[in-house]
Amino acid sequence: MAEIVTVEEHVSGEAGPALAGVVGAIAEAARQIERRIRVAGLHDVYGAYGATNVQGEQQQKLDVFANDVMKAALVGLPQVAAIVSEEDDAPVVFERAGGEEPMFVAVFDPLDGSSNIDVNVNVGTIFGVHQVGTEGVQATFLHRGLRQVAAGYVVYGPSTVMVVTTGTGVSAFTLNEDGVFVRSGEAMTMPDKGPYYSTNEANVASWPVVYREYLARLVGEGLDGQRYSARYIGSLVADFHRTLLKGGVFLYPPTEKAPKGKLRLLYEANPLAMIAEQAGGAAVNGPERILGLTPEHIHQRTALILGSRCEVEALQTAVLEWRA
Ligand code: P6P
């Protein structure tokens, strides 16, 4: 019988009890989100909530539910100083007695890809955790992704899997019949190339030409002898999870509609970039490493190309030469 290690036990062993408490709270929220999603068709939780979020997007009822559940799980932890959510205009700073060491800020997209729920397609929760430094809580919101002390996501699918890193490798935890996230993978590494590219090809005509030429290479002769198939679920967490396990590249380049990129830096790109790098992959915005970007505001968007080192480095090289 394989040893049962929970996500809380694993993180505590890697990074101590305080950070394990934060990741454990996110796991508890994920359990509640999974229970609601699993029977979404039986309750009036499909469809729009009737409001728009700071992103200008129609909030789905489950977006609001997931956001409320994540906040409720984190607000009670003395080591959590504040949170940043895709669904909230501003950070939520908790009144803390102070003196608690260490203190953390959690940033998250509580339910990414939620419009897919109505058609029973995978969705996910994405999170990053930063430690409050001497600069104080407010400065923590604009930390570079390099300073994340933990990052990960939960993909709700045929099974519910939580993938986490605290900076010493990537591990996976599968939600079991008793509602416990049990370790199902450790020291996970991303294949160094192929076989999939993952992008919304309807946007190709509006990409900068260097991205169009790069995609034409993948579709045509391939890269370093690797030929490619297309896979695009339209749910970032699911597209990334496949890329982590099977290899290849996910691309969301700048488009005419989103010239600075569509995906959010703090709570989508940075957490997945940390997982990608910890698994031996890479993540860029085109020319630059995602984790090295300094955010200007909490809902900043970015272009995002991440996955296997071979494909991401080939794209980054092409963009740098194109710009030169
Ligand atoms: P498009 C879902 O709305 C999301 O934020 C990500 O999960 C996904 O990768 C992306 O947008 C899909 O965008 O423009 O291809 O529909």
py3Dmol code that shows the C-alpha trace and the ligand (Angstrom):
import py3Dmol

protein = """\
ATOM      1  CA  MET A   1       0.000   0.000   0.000  1.00  0.00           C
ATOM      2  CA  ALA A   2       1.593   3.270  -1.118  1.00  0.00           C
ATOM      3  CA  GLU A   3       2.175   5.791   1.679  1.00  0.00           C
ATOM      4  CA  ILE A   4      -0.671   8.324   1.850  1.00  0.00           C
ATOM      5  CA  VAL A   5       0.701  11.889   1.939  1.00  0.00           C
ATOM      6  CA  THR A   6      -1.753  14.782   1.925  1.00  0.00           C
ATOM      7  CA  VAL A   7      -1.044  18.129   0.292  1.00  0.00           C
ATOM      8  CA  GLU A   8      -0.915  19.753   3.724  1.00  0.00           C
ATOM      9  CA  GLU A   9       1.631  17.206   5.009  1.00  0.00           C
ATOM     10  CA  HIS A  10       3.724  17.501   1.838  1.00  0.00           C
ATOM     11  CA  VAL A  11       3.896  21.304   1.915  1.00  0.00           C
ATOM     12  CA  SER A  12       4.575  21.327   5.645  1.00  0.00           C
ATOM     13  CA  GLY A  13       7.528  19.016   5.093  1.00  0.00           C
ATOM     14  CA  GLU A  14       8.819  21.151   2.198  1.00  0.00           C
ATOM     15  CA  ALA A  15       8.148  24.644   3.489  1.00  0.00           C
ATOM     16  CA  GLY A  16       6.875  24.593   7.069  1.00  0.00           C
ATOM     17  CA  PRO A  17       3.473  24.673   8.805  1.00  0.00           C
ATOM     18  CA  ALA A  18       2.571  28.328   8.167  1.00  0.00           C
ATOM     19  CA  LEU A  19       2.700  28.015   4.377  1.00  0.00           C
ATOM     20  CA  ALA A  20       1.121  24.552   4.614  1.00  0.00           C
ATOM     21  CA  GLY A  21      -1.798  26.206   6.378  1.00  0.00           C
ATOM     22  CA  VAL A  22      -2.308  28.605   3.476  1.00  0.00           C
ATOM     23  CA  VAL A  23      -2.127  25.850   0.842  1.00  0.00           C
ATOM     24  CA  GLY A  24      -4.383  23.688   3.010  1.00  0.00           C
ATOM     25  CA  ALA A  25      -6.999  26.450   3.132  1.00  0.00           C
ATOM     26  CA  ILE A  26      -6.906  26.671  -0.665  1.00  0.00           C
ATOM     27  CA  ALA A  27      -7.319  22.885  -0.797  1.00  0.00           C
ATOM     28  CA  GLU A  28     -10.367  23.145   1.463  1.00  0.00           C
ATOM     29  CA  ALA A  29     -11.869  25.790  -0.805  1.00  0.00           C
ATOM     30  CA  ALA A  30     -11.153  23.573  -3.817  1.00  0.00           C
ATOM     31  CA  ARG A  31     -13.040  20.694  -2.164  1.00  0.00           C
ATOM     32  CA  GLN A  32     -16.088  22.916  -1.801  1.00  0.00           C
ATOM     33  CA  ILE A  33     -15.797  24.226  -5.359  1.00  0.00           C
ATOM     34  CA  GLU A  34     -15.464  20.667  -6.698  1.00  0.00           C
ATOM     35  CA  ARG A  35     -18.574  19.546  -4.823  1.00  0.00           C
ATOM     36  CA  ARG A  36     -20.586  22.396  -6.333  1.00  0.00           C
ATOM     37  CA  ILE A  37     -19.241  21.953  -9.869  1.00  0.00           C
ATOM     38  CA  ARG A  38     -19.845  18.208  -9.826  1.00  0.00           C
ATOM     39  CA  VAL A  39     -23.615  18.740  -9.576  1.00  0.00           C
ATOM     40  CA  ALA A  40     -23.833  22.155 -11.208  1.00  0.00           C
ATOM     41  CA  GLY A  41     -26.502  20.960 -13.633  1.00  0.00           C
ATOM     42  CA  LEU A  42     -28.835  20.039 -10.756  1.00  0.00           C
ATOM     43  CA  HIS A  43     -28.787  23.418  -9.034  1.00  0.00           C
ATOM     44  CA  ASP A  44     -29.374  26.873 -10.341  1.00  0.00           C
ATOM     45  CA  VAL A  45     -25.666  27.666 -10.522  1.00  0.00           C
ATOM     46  CA  TYR A  46     -25.154  27.741 -14.258  1.00  0.00           C
ATOM     47  CA  GLY A  47     -25.079  30.944 -16.195  1.00  0.00           C
ATOM     48  CA  ALA A  48     -24.454  34.564 -15.470  1.00  0.00           C
ATOM     49  CA  TYR A  49     -24.625  36.070 -12.021  1.00  0.00           C
ATOM     50  CA  GLY A  50     -25.914  39.345 -13.445  1.00  0.00           C
ATOM     51  CA  ALA A  51     -22.861  41.475 -12.739  1.00  0.00           C
ATOM     52  CA  THR A  52     -19.535  42.183 -14.403  1.00  0.00           C
ATOM     53  CA  ASN A  53     -16.169  41.952 -12.693  1.00  0.00           C
ATOM     54  CA  VAL A  54     -13.246  44.345 -12.810  1.00  0.00           C
ATOM     55  CA  GLN A  55     -12.170  42.592 -16.010  1.00  0.00           C
ATOM     56  CA  GLY A  56     -15.420  43.723 -17.631  1.00  0.00           C
ATOM     57  CA  GLU A  57     -16.468  40.079 -17.914  1.00  0.00           C
ATOM     58  CA  GLN A  58     -19.907  38.673 -17.157  1.00  0.00           C
ATOM     59  CA  GLN A  59     -19.471  36.986 -13.768  1.00  0.00           C
ATOM     60  CA  GLN A  60     -20.830  33.455 -13.765  1.00  0.00           C
ATOM     61  CA  LYS A  61     -22.711  32.342 -10.661  1.00  0.00           C
ATOM     62  CA  LEU A  62     -19.955  29.849  -9.984  1.00  0.00           C
ATOM     63  CA  ASP A  63     -17.299  32.589 -10.257  1.00  0.00           C
ATOM     64  CA  VAL A  64     -18.962  34.386  -7.369  1.00  0.00           C
ATOM     65  CA  PHE A  65     -19.421  31.174  -5.400  1.00  0.00           C
ATOM     66  CA  ALA A  66     -15.780  30.140  -5.886  1.00  0.00           C
ATOM     67  CA  ASN A  67     -14.541  33.600  -4.943  1.00  0.00           C
ATOM     68  CA  ASP A  68     -16.621  33.654  -1.759  1.00  0.00           C
ATOM     69  CA  VAL A  69     -15.380  30.177  -0.810  1.00  0.00           C
ATOM     70  CA  MET A  70     -11.712  31.075  -1.389  1.00  0.00           C
ATOM     71  CA  LYS A  71     -12.018  34.262   0.693  1.00  0.00           C
ATOM     72  CA  ALA A  72     -13.859  32.479   3.501  1.00  0.00           C
ATOM     73  CA  ALA A  73     -11.129  29.822   3.650  1.00  0.00           C
ATOM     74  CA  LEU A  74      -8.284  32.368   3.835  1.00  0.00           C
ATOM     75  CA  VAL A  75      -9.746  35.135   5.998  1.00  0.00           C
ATOM     76  CA  GLY A  76      -9.586  32.985   9.096  1.00  0.00           C
ATOM     77  CA  LEU A  77      -5.849  32.282   8.892  1.00  0.00           C
ATOM     78  CA  PRO A  78      -3.731  34.577  11.100  1.00  0.00           C
ATOM     79  CA  GLN A  79      -0.777  34.182   8.730  1.00  0.00           C
ATOM     80  CA  VAL A  80      -2.734  35.580   5.738  1.00  0.00           C
ATOM     81  CA  ALA A  81      -2.402  39.378   5.602  1.00  0.00           C
ATOM     82  CA  ALA A  82      -4.324  39.992   2.387  1.00  0.00           C
ATOM     83  CA  ILE A  83      -5.675  38.476  -0.805  1.00  0.00           C
ATOM     84  CA  VAL A  84      -5.929  39.543  -4.438  1.00  0.00           C
ATOM     85  CA  SER A  85      -8.657  37.950  -6.524  1.00  0.00           C
ATOM     86  CA  GLU A  86      -9.438  38.204 -10.220  1.00  0.00           C
ATOM     87  CA  GLU A  87     -13.040  38.786  -9.157  1.00  0.00           C
ATOM     88  CA  ASP A  88     -12.390  41.746  -6.827  1.00  0.00           C
ATOM     89  CA  ASP A  89     -11.498  45.272  -7.938  1.00  0.00           C
ATOM     90  CA  ALA A  90      -9.035  45.822  -5.089  1.00  0.00           C
ATOM     91  CA  PRO A  91      -6.999  43.676  -2.684  1.00  0.00           C
ATOM     92  CA  VAL A  92      -8.747  42.608   0.530  1.00  0.00           C
ATOM     93  CA  VAL A  93      -6.472  43.441   3.489  1.00  0.00           C
ATOM     94  CA  PHE A  94      -7.287  41.620   6.739  1.00  0.00           C
ATOM     95  CA  GLU A  95      -6.939  43.329  10.098  1.00  0.00           C
ATOM     96  CA  ARG A  96      -4.280  41.311  11.870  1.00  0.00           C
ATOM     97  CA  ALA A  97      -2.972  41.691  15.354  1.00  0.00           C
ATOM     98  CA  GLY A  98       0.511  41.673  13.881  1.00  0.00           C
ATOM     99  CA  GLY A  99       3.408  39.799  15.347  1.00  0.00           C
ATOM    100  CA  GLU A 100       2.406  36.650  13.438  1.00  0.00           C
ATOM    101  CA  GLU A 101       5.490  35.441  11.597  1.00  0.00           C
ATOM    102  CA  PRO A 102       5.596  34.821   8.685  1.00  0.00           C
ATOM    103  CA  MET A 103       2.736  36.649   6.924  1.00  0.00           C
ATOM    104  CA  PHE A 104       1.513  35.842   3.416  1.00  0.00           C
ATOM    105  CA  VAL A 105      -0.526  37.321   0.586  1.00  0.00           C
ATOM    106  CA  ALA A 106      -2.553  34.929  -1.558  1.00  0.00           C
ATOM    107  CA  VAL A 107      -3.395  35.862  -5.156  1.00  0.00           C
ATOM    108  CA  PHE A 108      -5.850  33.771  -7.132  1.00  0.00           C
ATOM    109  CA  ASP A 109      -8.247  33.285  -9.988  1.00  0.00           C
ATOM    110  CA  PRO A 110     -10.935  31.370  -8.133  1.00  0.00           C
ATOM    111  CA  LEU A 111     -12.521  29.747 -11.162  1.00  0.00           C
ATOM    112  CA  ASP A 112     -10.729  30.162 -14.463  1.00  0.00           C
ATOM    113  CA  GLY A 113     -12.549  29.213 -17.630  1.00  0.00           C
ATOM    114  CA  SER A 114     -15.900  29.266 -15.854  1.00  0.00           C
ATOM    115  CA  SER A 115     -17.820  29.851 -19.082  1.00  0.00           C
ATOM    116  CA  ASN A 116     -16.855  26.258 -19.953  1.00  0.00           C
ATOM    117  CA  ILE A 117     -18.769  24.828 -17.005  1.00  0.00           C
ATOM    118  CA  ASP A 118     -22.113  25.097 -18.766  1.00  0.00           C
ATOM    119  CA  VAL A 119     -20.777  22.650 -21.365  1.00  0.00           C
ATOM    120  CA  ASN A 120     -19.098  20.393 -18.797  1.00  0.00           C
ATOM    121  CA  VAL A 121     -15.516  21.209 -19.781  1.00  0.00           C
ATOM    122  CA  ASN A 122     -12.590  21.334 -17.317  1.00  0.00           C
ATOM    123  CA  VAL A 123     -12.143  24.518 -15.303  1.00  0.00           C
ATOM    124  CA  GLY A 124      -9.589  25.447 -12.694  1.00  0.00           C
ATOM    125  CA  THR A 125      -8.448  27.472  -9.706  1.00  0.00           C
ATOM    126  CA  ILE A 126      -5.034  29.177  -9.991  1.00  0.00           C
ATOM    127  CA  PHE A 127      -3.121  30.571  -7.009  1.00  0.00           C
ATOM    128  CA  GLY A 128       0.156  32.113  -5.965  1.00  0.00           C
ATOM    129  CA  VAL A 129       1.464  32.895  -2.474  1.00  0.00           C
ATOM    130  CA  HIS A 130       3.881  35.708  -1.609  1.00  0.00           C
ATOM    131  CA  GLN A 131       5.531  36.342   1.760  1.00  0.00           C
ATOM    132  CA  VAL A 132       5.142  39.842   3.176  1.00  0.00           C
ATOM    133  CA  GLY A 133       8.575  41.424   3.275  1.00  0.00           C
ATOM    134  CA  THR A 134      10.009  44.401   5.088  1.00  0.00           C
ATOM    135  CA  GLU A 135       8.359  46.666   2.492  1.00  0.00           C
ATOM    136  CA  GLY A 136       4.973  45.772   3.982  1.00  0.00           C
ATOM    137  CA  VAL A 137       1.711  44.332   2.706  1.00  0.00           C
ATOM    138  CA  GLN A 138       0.895  46.852  -0.021  1.00  0.00           C
ATOM    139  CA  ALA A 139       4.271  46.347  -1.727  1.00  0.00           C
ATOM    140  CA  THR A 140       3.684  42.582  -1.717  1.00  0.00           C
ATOM    141  CA  PHE A 141       0.842  42.929  -4.233  1.00  0.00           C
ATOM    142  CA  LEU A 142       3.353  43.996  -6.899  1.00  0.00           C
ATOM    143  CA  HIS A 143       6.075  41.464  -6.170  1.00  0.00           C
ATOM    144  CA  ARG A 144       7.609  39.837  -9.234  1.00  0.00           C
ATOM    145  CA  GLY A 145       6.593  36.234  -9.795  1.00  0.00           C
ATOM    146  CA  LEU A 146      10.124  35.209  -8.829  1.00  0.00           C
ATOM    147  CA  ARG A 147       9.203  36.039  -5.216  1.00  0.00           C
ATOM    148  CA  GLN A 148       6.287  33.584  -4.990  1.00  0.00           C
ATOM    149  CA  VAL A 149       6.916  31.159  -2.121  1.00  0.00           C
ATOM    150  CA  ALA A 150       4.244  28.792  -3.431  1.00  0.00           C
ATOM    151  CA  ALA A 151       2.143  28.481  -6.550  1.00  0.00           C
ATOM    152  CA  GLY A 152      -0.217  26.038  -8.158  1.00  0.00           C
ATOM    153  CA  TYR A 153      -3.585  25.226  -9.558  1.00  0.00           C
ATOM    154  CA  VAL A 154      -6.512  22.844  -9.209  1.00  0.00           C
ATOM    155  CA  VAL A 155      -7.921  21.305 -12.375  1.00  0.00           C
ATOM    156  CA  TYR A 156     -11.526  20.100 -12.019  1.00  0.00           C
ATOM    157  CA  GLY A 157     -12.022  17.307 -14.516  1.00  0.00           C
ATOM    158  CA  PRO A 158     -12.643  13.555 -14.629  1.00  0.00           C
ATOM    159  CA  SER A 159     -10.590  13.716 -11.450  1.00  0.00           C
ATOM    160  CA  THR A 160      -9.723  16.775  -9.424  1.00  0.00           C
ATOM    161  CA  VAL A 161      -5.971  17.334  -9.222  1.00  0.00           C
ATOM    162  CA  MET A 162      -4.061  19.979  -7.291  1.00  0.00           C
ATOM    163  CA  VAL A 163      -0.566  20.746  -8.607  1.00  0.00           C
ATOM    164  CA  VAL A 164       1.736  22.661  -6.242  1.00  0.00           C
ATOM    165  CA  THR A 165       5.292  23.918  -5.944  1.00  0.00           C
ATOM    166  CA  THR A 166       7.023  25.667  -3.040  1.00  0.00           C
ATOM    167  CA  GLY A 167      10.208  26.129  -5.039  1.00  0.00           C
ATOM    168  CA  THR A 168      11.727  22.666  -4.709  1.00  0.00           C
ATOM    169  CA  GLY A 169       9.944  20.787  -7.485  1.00  0.00           C
ATOM    170  CA  VAL A 170       6.373  20.087  -8.586  1.00  0.00           C
ATOM    171  CA  SER A 171       3.955  17.641  -6.953  1.00  0.00           C
ATOM    172  CA  ALA A 172       0.402  16.557  -7.731  1.00  0.00           C
ATOM    173  CA  PHE A 173      -2.411  15.607  -5.362  1.00  0.00           C
ATOM    174  CA  THR A 174      -5.602  13.841  -6.397  1.00  0.00           C
ATOM    175  CA  LEU A 175      -8.844  14.387  -4.509  1.00  0.00           C
ATOM    176  CA  ASN A 176      -9.885  10.986  -3.128  1.00  0.00           C
ATOM    177  CA  GLU A 177     -13.299   9.602  -2.191  1.00  0.00           C
ATOM    178  CA  ASP A 178     -12.943  11.025   1.313  1.00  0.00           C
ATOM    179  CA  GLY A 179     -12.276  14.548   0.091  1.00  0.00           C
ATOM    180  CA  VAL A 180      -8.550  14.402   0.830  1.00  0.00           C
ATOM    181  CA  PHE A 181      -5.937  15.625  -1.660  1.00  0.00           C
ATOM    182  CA  VAL A 182      -3.528  12.679  -1.681  1.00  0.00           C
ATOM    183  CA  ARG A 183      -0.113  12.867  -3.338  1.00  0.00           C
ATOM    184  CA  SER A 184      -0.262  11.229  -6.761  1.00  0.00           C
ATOM    185  CA  GLY A 185       2.900  12.634  -8.317  1.00  0.00           C
ATOM    186  CA  GLU A 186       6.163  14.204  -7.168  1.00  0.00           C
ATOM    187  CA  ALA A 187       9.297  15.661  -8.729  1.00  0.00           C
ATOM    188  CA  MET A 188       7.222  16.121 -11.896  1.00  0.00           C
ATOM    189  CA  THR A 189       9.101  17.199 -15.007  1.00  0.00           C
ATOM    190  CA  MET A 190       7.759  18.558 -18.281  1.00  0.00           C
ATOM    191  CA  PRO A 191       9.011  16.837 -21.475  1.00  0.00           C
ATOM    192  CA  ASP A 192      11.663  19.024 -23.097  1.00  0.00           C
ATOM    193  CA  LYS A 193       9.614  19.344 -26.304  1.00  0.00           C
ATOM    194  CA  GLY A 194       6.395  18.503 -28.190  1.00  0.00           C
ATOM    195  CA  PRO A 195       4.076  17.084 -29.314  1.00  0.00           C
ATOM    196  CA  TYR A 196       1.284  19.653 -28.936  1.00  0.00           C
ATOM    197  CA  TYR A 197       0.790  23.330 -29.580  1.00  0.00           C
ATOM    198  CA  SER A 198      -2.176  24.949 -27.876  1.00  0.00           C
ATOM    199  CA  THR A 199      -3.598  28.267 -29.051  1.00  0.00           C
ATOM    200  CA  ASN A 200      -6.747  29.925 -30.345  1.00  0.00           C
ATOM    201  CA  GLU A 201      -5.946  29.921 -34.056  1.00  0.00           C
ATOM    202  CA  ALA A 202      -8.892  32.235 -34.764  1.00  0.00           C
ATOM    203  CA  ASN A 203      -6.626  35.033 -33.488  1.00  0.00           C
ATOM    204  CA  VAL A 204      -3.666  34.259 -35.760  1.00  0.00           C
ATOM    205  CA  ALA A 205      -4.440  36.997 -38.293  1.00  0.00           C
ATOM    206  CA  SER A 206      -4.152  39.630 -35.564  1.00  0.00           C
ATOM    207  CA  TRP A 207      -0.891  38.358 -34.053  1.00  0.00           C
ATOM    208  CA  PRO A 208       2.397  40.173 -34.660  1.00  0.00           C
ATOM    209  CA  VAL A 209       3.993  38.570 -37.693  1.00  0.00           C
ATOM    210  CA  VAL A 210       6.777  36.810 -35.756  1.00  0.00           C
ATOM    211  CA  TYR A 211       4.156  34.714 -33.896  1.00  0.00           C
ATOM    212  CA  ARG A 212       2.434  33.826 -37.177  1.00  0.00           C
ATOM    213  CA  GLU A 213       5.761  32.703 -38.627  1.00  0.00           C
ATOM    214  CA  TYR A 214       6.508  30.668 -35.491  1.00  0.00           C
ATOM    215  CA  LEU A 215       3.164  28.866 -35.642  1.00  0.00           C
ATOM    216  CA  ALA A 216       3.698  28.187 -39.356  1.00  0.00           C
ATOM    217  CA  ARG A 217       6.974  26.446 -38.405  1.00  0.00           C
ATOM    218  CA  LEU A 218       5.238  24.259 -35.832  1.00  0.00           C
ATOM    219  CA  VAL A 219       2.459  23.361 -38.289  1.00  0.00           C
ATOM    220  CA  GLY A 220       4.926  22.915 -41.177  1.00  0.00           C
ATOM    221  CA  GLU A 221       8.351  21.350 -40.755  1.00  0.00           C
ATOM    222  CA  GLY A 222       8.203  21.329 -36.947  1.00  0.00           C
ATOM    223  CA  LEU A 223      11.045  22.094 -34.556  1.00  0.00           C
ATOM    224  CA  ASP A 224      14.221  20.027 -34.179  1.00  0.00           C
ATOM    225  CA  GLY A 225      12.502  17.108 -35.883  1.00  0.00           C
ATOM    226  CA  GLN A 226       9.411  17.351 -33.645  1.00  0.00           C
ATOM    227  CA  ARG A 227       6.096  17.420 -35.519  1.00  0.00           C
ATOM    228  CA  TYR A 228       2.970  18.787 -33.783  1.00  0.00           C
ATOM    229  CA  SER A 229      -0.733  18.227 -33.225  1.00  0.00           C
ATOM    230  CA  ALA A 230      -3.123  20.965 -32.100  1.00  0.00           C
ATOM    231  CA  ARG A 231      -4.942  20.774 -28.791  1.00  0.00           C
ATOM    232  CA  TYR A 232      -6.987  23.712 -27.463  1.00  0.00           C
ATOM    233  CA  ILE A 233      -9.554  23.349 -24.681  1.00  0.00           C
ATOM    234  CA  GLY A 234      -9.975  27.076 -24.092  1.00  0.00           C
ATOM    235  CA  SER A 235      -9.510  26.602 -20.353  1.00  0.00           C
ATOM    236  CA  LEU A 236      -6.036  27.757 -19.332  1.00  0.00           C
ATOM    237  CA  VAL A 237      -5.605  25.313 -16.459  1.00  0.00           C
ATOM    238  CA  ALA A 238      -6.590  22.303 -18.578  1.00  0.00           C
ATOM    239  CA  ASP A 239      -4.419  23.393 -21.516  1.00  0.00           C
ATOM    240  CA  PHE A 240      -1.491  23.952 -19.175  1.00  0.00           C
ATOM    241  CA  HIS A 241      -1.980  20.690 -17.251  1.00  0.00           C
ATOM    242  CA  ARG A 242      -1.814  18.717 -20.522  1.00  0.00           C
ATOM    243  CA  THR A 243       1.307  20.667 -21.505  1.00  0.00           C
ATOM    244  CA  LEU A 244       2.947  19.891 -18.142  1.00  0.00           C
ATOM    245  CA  LEU A 245       2.289  16.169 -18.513  1.00  0.00           C
ATOM    246  CA  LYS A 246       2.738  15.676 -22.289  1.00  0.00           C
ATOM    247  CA  GLY A 247       4.949  18.586 -23.395  1.00  0.00           C
ATOM    248  CA  GLY A 248       4.597  21.241 -26.061  1.00  0.00           C
ATOM    249  CA  VAL A 249       3.643  24.894 -25.920  1.00  0.00           C
ATOM    250  CA  PHE A 250       0.643  27.020 -24.951  1.00  0.00           C
ATOM    251  CA  LEU A 251       0.499  30.399 -26.664  1.00  0.00           C
ATOM    252  CA  TYR A 252      -1.638  33.445 -26.032  1.00  0.00           C
ATOM    253  CA  PRO A 253       0.262  36.162 -27.969  1.00  0.00           C
ATOM    254  CA  PRO A 254      -0.754  39.817 -28.186  1.00  0.00           C
ATOM    255  CA  THR A 255      -3.837  40.329 -30.382  1.00  0.00           C
ATOM    256  CA  GLU A 256      -5.554  43.412 -31.808  1.00  0.00           C
ATOM    257  CA  LYS A 257      -8.288  42.946 -29.166  1.00  0.00           C
ATOM    258  CA  ALA A 258      -5.724  42.433 -26.382  1.00  0.00           C
ATOM    259  CA  PRO A 259      -2.480  44.129 -27.479  1.00  0.00           C
ATOM    260  CA  LYS A 260      -0.980  43.648 -23.994  1.00  0.00           C
ATOM    261  CA  GLY A 261      -2.221  40.075 -23.843  1.00  0.00           C
ATOM    262  CA  LYS A 262      -5.437  38.621 -22.428  1.00  0.00           C
ATOM    263  CA  LEU A 263      -4.245  36.589 -19.452  1.00  0.00           C
ATOM    264  CA  ARG A 264      -3.484  38.118 -16.051  1.00  0.00           C
ATOM    265  CA  LEU A 265       0.047  38.346 -14.784  1.00  0.00           C
ATOM    266  CA  LEU A 266      -0.396  38.096 -11.007  1.00  0.00           C
ATOM    267  CA  TYR A 267      -2.791  35.189 -10.595  1.00  0.00           C
ATOM    268  CA  GLU A 268      -2.658  33.297 -13.900  1.00  0.00           C
ATOM    269  CA  ALA A 269       0.709  33.717 -15.634  1.00  0.00           C
ATOM    270  CA  ASN A 270       2.979  33.927 -12.580  1.00  0.00           C
ATOM    271  CA  PRO A 271       1.706  30.805 -10.761  1.00  0.00           C
ATOM    272  CA  LEU A 272       1.763  28.685 -13.920  1.00  0.00           C
ATOM    273  CA  ALA A 273       5.175  30.093 -14.858  1.00  0.00           C
ATOM    274  CA  MET A 274       6.572  28.998 -11.495  1.00  0.00           C
ATOM    275  CA  ILE A 275       5.161  25.494 -11.980  1.00  0.00           C
ATOM    276  CA  ALA A 276       6.515  25.375 -15.556  1.00  0.00           C
ATOM    277  CA  GLU A 277      10.035  26.445 -14.539  1.00  0.00           C
ATOM    278  CA  GLN A 278      10.089  24.148 -11.509  1.00  0.00           C
ATOM    279  CA  ALA A 279       9.201  21.286 -13.877  1.00  0.00           C
ATOM    280  CA  GLY A 280      12.059  22.172 -16.262  1.00  0.00           C
ATOM    281  CA  GLY A 281       9.943  24.208 -18.695  1.00  0.00           C
ATOM    282  CA  ALA A 282       9.805  27.934 -19.391  1.00  0.00           C
ATOM    283  CA  ALA A 283       7.365  30.855 -19.552  1.00  0.00           C
ATOM    284  CA  VAL A 284       7.744  34.160 -21.409  1.00  0.00           C
ATOM    285  CA  ASN A 285       5.656  37.103 -22.556  1.00  0.00           C
ATOM    286  CA  GLY A 286       7.476  36.909 -25.887  1.00  0.00           C
ATOM    287  CA  PRO A 287      10.832  38.588 -25.243  1.00  0.00           C
ATOM    288  CA  GLU A 288      10.907  38.384 -21.442  1.00  0.00           C
ATOM    289  CA  ARG A 289      10.719  35.777 -18.673  1.00  0.00           C
ATOM    290  CA  ILE A 290       7.284  35.981 -17.019  1.00  0.00           C
ATOM    291  CA  LEU A 291       8.622  35.582 -13.474  1.00  0.00           C
ATOM    292  CA  GLY A 292      10.955  38.551 -13.928  1.00  0.00           C
ATOM    293  CA  LEU A 293       8.194  41.025 -14.846  1.00  0.00           C
ATOM    294  CA  THR A 294       7.417  43.752 -12.301  1.00  0.00           C
ATOM    295  CA  PRO A 295       3.635  44.249 -12.139  1.00  0.00           C
ATOM    296  CA  GLU A 296       2.353  47.834 -12.403  1.00  0.00           C
ATOM    297  CA  HIS A 297      -1.131  46.969 -11.116  1.00  0.00           C
ATOM    298  CA  ILE A 298      -2.811  43.886  -9.701  1.00  0.00           C
ATOM    299  CA  HIS A 299      -4.993  43.108 -12.740  1.00  0.00           C
ATOM    300  CA  GLN A 300      -2.266  43.657 -15.308  1.00  0.00           C
ATOM    301  CA  ARG A 301      -2.549  41.452 -18.387  1.00  0.00           C
ATOM    302  CA  THR A 302       0.275  39.798 -20.286  1.00  0.00           C
ATOM    303  CA  ALA A 303       0.988  37.774 -23.367  1.00  0.00           C
ATOM    304  CA  LEU A 304       1.795  34.232 -22.274  1.00  0.00           C
ATOM    305  CA  ILE A 305       3.808  31.536 -24.010  1.00  0.00           C
ATOM    306  CA  LEU A 306       4.677  28.651 -21.714  1.00  0.00           C
ATOM    307  CA  GLY A 307       5.560  24.987 -21.842  1.00  0.00           C
ATOM    308  CA  SER A 308       8.517  22.879 -22.880  1.00  0.00           C
ATOM    309  CA  ARG A 309      11.889  24.580 -22.952  1.00  0.00           C
ATOM    310  CA  CYS A 310      12.582  23.766 -26.631  1.00  0.00           C
ATOM    311  CA  GLU A 311       9.440  25.438 -27.992  1.00  0.00           C
ATOM    312  CA  VAL A 312       9.398  28.396 -25.589  1.00  0.00           C
ATOM    313  CA  GLU A 313      13.065  29.226 -26.132  1.00  0.00           C
ATOM    314  CA  ALA A 314      12.605  28.974 -29.912  1.00  0.00           C
ATOM    315  CA  LEU A 315       9.733  31.475 -29.692  1.00  0.00           C
ATOM    316  CA  GLN A 316      11.653  33.828 -27.393  1.00  0.00           C
ATOM    317  CA  THR A 317      14.695  33.755 -29.709  1.00  0.00           C
ATOM    318  CA  ALA A 318      12.508  34.495 -32.729  1.00  0.00           C
ATOM    319  CA  VAL A 319      10.846  37.450 -30.978  1.00  0.00           C
ATOM    320  CA  LEU A 320      14.164  38.912 -29.764  1.00  0.00           C
ATOM    321  CA  GLU A 321      15.658  38.644 -33.270  1.00  0.00           C
ATOM    322  CA  TRP A 322      12.485  40.159 -34.779  1.00  0.00           C
ATOM    323  CA  ARG A 323      12.681  43.098 -32.401  1.00  0.00           C
ATOM    324  CA  ALA A 324      16.406  43.648 -32.923  1.00  0.00           C
TER     325      ALA A 324
END
"""
ligand_1 = """\
16
P6P
P -10.020 32.645 -25.853
C -10.929 31.545 -20.150
O -11.871 32.575 -20.368
C -9.545 32.167 -20.268
O -9.374 33.186 -19.348
C -8.488 31.092 -20.100
O -8.893 30.073 -19.251
C -8.281 30.590 -21.512
O -6.965 30.119 -21.735
C -8.550 31.835 -22.357
O -9.380 32.690 -21.583
C -9.259 31.491 -23.631
O -9.371 32.695 -24.380
O -9.832 34.068 -26.362
O -9.211 31.643 -26.644
O -11.453 32.235 -25.666
"""
view = py3Dmol.view(width=600, height=400)
view.addModel(protein, "pdb")
view.setStyle({"model": 0}, {"cartoon": {"style": "trace"}})
view.addModel(ligand_1, "xyz")
view.setStyle({"model": 1}, {"stick": {}})
view.zoomTo()
view.show()
